[in-house]
Amino acid sequence: VRDLVVVGGGPAGLATAILAAQAGLATTLVERRWFPVDKPCGEGLMPEGVRALRAMGVRVDESFPFEGIRYVDDGRVAEARFHHGPGLGIRRTVLSQGMVNRAVELGVEVLERSPARDVVANGDRVRISLDSGSLESKWLALANGNGNLLREPPVDRRESFRRYGYRRHYRRRPWSSFVEVHWGRGAEAYVTPVSENEVGLAFLFHEAAPTWESMLARFPALEERLEGCAPNSPLAGAGPMRRRMRSVASPRVALVGDASGYVDALTGDGVALAFECARALVSSLVAGSLAGYDKGHRRTTRRYRVMTELALILTRRPLARRVVVASLGTYPRLFESLLSFSRGSDIE
Ligand SMILES: Cc1cc2nc3c(=O)[nH]c(=O)nc-3n(C[C@H](O)[C@H](O)[C@H](O)COP(=O)(O)OP(=O)(O)OC[C@H]3O[C@@H](n4cnc5c(N)ncnc54)[C@H](O)[C@@H]3O)c2cc1C
């Protein structure tokens, strides 16, 4: 019997599989789609994530380093630089390919186009049903993002505060070595350089199904930058984003990545955080019990949750936000300290 089955081949699932294989666990990963897997995302990988990627031995074909975060709000600008290496703008397809290559290289059995249909934990085994049959393992890591396989649904989706995201790419030279967050009326725009001649643009917003053009029209400075540039990818949407789980571990099954809970994309921490949770999970598996994972997960995600909730408040209060952005612009060290607090110790 294999040690671990991972359901879901996004960043969380792939990181779990890679780290498990590095730790000597016999691991199978099942993904419902073909690799490389795409996903609507801002595609800014924070510096801790870049380091984690390196530690996993993942090589990626194409990416673009960014040196910090820049907020732009109604003409006010605030910037914070990273002090321990850059972040990386990276297309999800490129990240997916690099990670799955590494997993295979380490001996992970990867099953594509294999949606998991059901999971049943029974004593010291878990059975995962696929269309082609079933798998058995000692442990199961559910890294299926927003999907639901467990009978217990997420406990909190806060209907009143649903947020959605769009993304698209444009062929043009990046104009900045920062990830730019532009705050606008009821929405934010995230600009991430992803290669020498490609820029990703993502919007986060509250209302259901606006058009891409109506979103872009809220950010005239970006509209101007992108005028005449050809879109490089189709429009893709995601959401609602918020998801909270009562618990992330039972004796045989653990949740990791977005499947284990998510607040919002506005801090750009999702992938780096997924890598950290994967590391916490594999440490528990190596220790032979998931008993400590719930606590470890809560500790790993606490600061992200607090800072994201605080930042979310600002999305709804333009006046307060302008004051905050102006202050952070005046005191960049404060901005750097806040970012540092939200994500551990990278910016100091
Ligand atoms: C608009 C937007 C912008 C964002 N911007 C950023 C950013 O700039 N930086 C950042 O770090 N994060 C960002 N995020 C967050 C980031 O995208 C997520 O946190 C990250 O994708 C989580 O990875 P995951 O592996 O948990 O989930 P996912 O990436 O969703 O992967 C889940 C995988 O599971 C597979 N799957 C689902 N069900 C099954 C099944 N039954 N059987 C088999 N496979 C299954 C899916 O096909 C998918 O491949 C953003 C999110 C959004 C929505």
The ligand as an ORCA input file, in Angstrom:
! r2SCAN-3c Opt
* xyz 0 1
  C      -7.962     36.133     -9.144
  C      -6.950     35.480     -8.252
  C      -5.686     36.031     -8.128
  C      -4.725     35.411     -7.327
  N      -3.469     35.932     -7.264
  C      -2.489     35.298     -6.583
  C      -1.146     35.759     -6.620
  O      -0.807     36.751     -7.255
  N      -0.210     35.073     -5.904
  C      -0.523     33.955     -5.193
  O       0.366     33.364     -4.564
  N      -1.799     33.488     -5.142
  C      -2.784     34.133     -5.823
  N      -4.056     33.636     -5.835
  C      -4.354     32.464     -5.007
  C      -3.878     31.170     -5.666
  O      -4.359     31.103     -6.980
  C      -4.358     29.969     -4.857
  O      -4.128     30.193     -3.495
  C      -3.632     28.689     -5.320
  O      -3.987     28.356     -6.614
  C      -3.969     27.543     -4.375
  O      -3.440     26.357     -4.885
  P      -4.181     24.977     -4.629
  O      -3.275     23.942     -5.194
  O      -4.624     24.884     -3.239
  O      -5.530     25.055     -5.471
  P      -5.740     25.089     -7.061
  O      -4.675     25.876     -7.716
  O      -7.157     25.519     -7.259
  O      -5.574     23.569     -7.536
  C      -6.537     22.590     -7.245
  C      -6.348     21.465     -8.257
  O      -7.178     20.366     -7.888
  C      -7.749     19.815     -9.057
  N      -8.954     19.091     -8.650
  C     -10.104     19.633     -8.141
  N     -10.973     18.653     -7.837
  C     -10.357     17.498     -8.153
  C     -10.763     16.111     -8.090
  N     -11.969     15.754     -7.616
  N      -9.886     15.180     -8.501
  C      -8.654     15.514     -8.974
  N      -8.234     16.789     -9.092
  C      -9.086     17.763     -8.680
  C      -8.001     21.027     -9.932
  O      -8.130     20.683    -11.305
  C      -6.741     21.866     -9.658
  O      -5.689     21.554    -10.537
  C      -5.048     34.240     -6.614
  C      -6.332     33.705     -6.705
  C      -7.277     34.297     -7.522
  C      -8.642     33.685     -7.624
*
